[in-house]
Amino acid sequence: MNNILITLDYELFFGSKVGTLENCILTPTSKLLNILDKYGIKATFFVDSGYLVKLEELKEQFPILEKEYDAISSQIKELDRDGHSIQLHIHPHWEDSSFDGERWIIDTKRYRLHQFSEEEIDNIVYRYKKVLTDMVGDKIFAHRAGGWCIQPFSKIKNALKKHNIFLDSTLFKNGKNDSQTHYFDFKDMPDKTEWRFEDDPLKESKNGFFKEVPISDYKLSPLFFWKLVYIKKFGGAEHQPFGDGLATGGSRLDKLRMLTTYTHSVVSIDGFKSSFLEKAYQSFLKRRDCKNFVVIGHPKAMSGYSFKKLERFLLDNKNRNYITLRSFENEL
């Protein structure tokens, strides 16, 4: 039997405009839950806990942030009570970002966790896990690296191990990026849907402390990205994302690569990418190892179109085995 996991990166934007909590997180998450509840499906939410730490730190100074903290913590606790899995998503640029009384000033000069010292990394993992544990209890054991920036793993390994974060869900087949903020290269990852590892998530180690449950991938032609460009400009209200912020820009080289050659994408329920959800699943079922079909989404990037595609997928596959990462909780 194969498993389907719906996973969400629960976060704001990190460009020049982060967007509002209501439009980027709270409202689209509520709309998503309406669909999942209809089919009795639970999801895994990778919570950007650096944002929570910052809210907790500044809420007494800024009443508006106290309201945000209360609102987001209330939704996270509700997700946990309803059986969804709450896990750790680390975007360490919050360490250098600030609030000026009206808006967040985002500083991404240290976007990757690896740009901090090992002592700082240990402290970040401790605090970012603790803010979630204080909300939902001792259930935090899984991690997804912000921006997929998990390499070199050796620099963050000790901190994750010390704080009992043994499961990772960051990798996707042939994923690659090298920009001012991002770096990752997953071309040599095992052709499996889960494996153990120790020092490098790209190298299987049967007795390794860590477990990788990668995000599923789908090979896309340049035509898809030309369509995506068109949809963003002329798609109308149905294709408008709920989030009202701006993303960090990718490198020109990566954009050119996507528009000119075949590339691998995560299987996603964000915007127009949800159009290939069913095709990706059918392709996955033909694999020799088809144990875990892991879908990623971002509430901020979802649209009316993507909700329709998701519901169509759930309706067509309503008798499948949907699980959350809670199914792996006792594997340490």
Stockholm file with secondary structure:
# STOCKHOLM 1.0

chainA/1-332         MNNILITLDYELFFGSKVGTLENCILTPTSKLLNILDKYGIKATFFVDSGYLVKLEELKEQFPILEKEYDAISSQIKELDRDGHSIQLHIHPHWEDSSFDGERWIIDTKRYRLHQFSEEEIDNIVYRYKKVLTDMVGDKIFAHRAGGWCIQPFSKIKNALKKHNIFLDSTLFKNGKNDSQTHYFDFKDMPDKTEWRFEDDPLKESKNGFFKEVPISDYKLSPLFFWKLVYIKKFGGAEHQPFGDGLATGGSRLDKLRMLTTYTHSVVSIDGFKSSFLEKAYQSFLKRRDCKNFVVIGHPKAMSGYSFKKLERFLLDNKNRNYITLRSFENEL
#=GR chainA/1-332 SS CCEEEEEEEECCCCSSCCCCHIIIIIHHHHHHHHHHHHTTCCCEEEEEHHHHHHHHHHTTTCHHHHHHHHHHHHHHHHHHHTTCEEEEEECGGGGTCEECSSSEECCCTTCSGGGSCHHHHHHHHHHHHHHHHHHHCSCCCEEEEGGGCCCSTHHHHHHHHHTTCCEECCCCTTCEEESSSCEEECTTCCSSSCEEESSCTTSCCTTCSEEECCCCEEEECHHHHHHHHHHHHHCCGGGCBSCCSCCCCCCHHHHHHHHHSCEEEECBCSGGGGGGHHHHHHHHHTSSCCSEEEEEECGGGCBHHHHHHHHHHHHHTTTSEECCGGGGGGGC
#=GC SS_cons         CCEEEEEEEECCCCSSCCCCHIIIIIHHHHHHHHHHHHTTCCCEEEEEHHHHHHHHHHTTTCHHHHHHHHHHHHHHHHHHHTTCEEEEEECGGGGTCEECSSSEECCCTTCSGGGSCHHHHHHHHHHHHHHHHHHHCSCCCEEEEGGGCCCSTHHHHHHHHHTTCCEECCCCTTCEEESSSCEEECTTCCSSSCEEESSCTTSCCTTCSEEECCCCEEEECHHHHHHHHHHHHHCCGGGCBSCCSCCCCCCHHHHHHHHHSCEEEECBCSGGGGGGHHHHHHHHHTSSCCSEEEEEECGGGCBHHHHHHHHHHHHHTTTSEECCGGGGGGGC
//
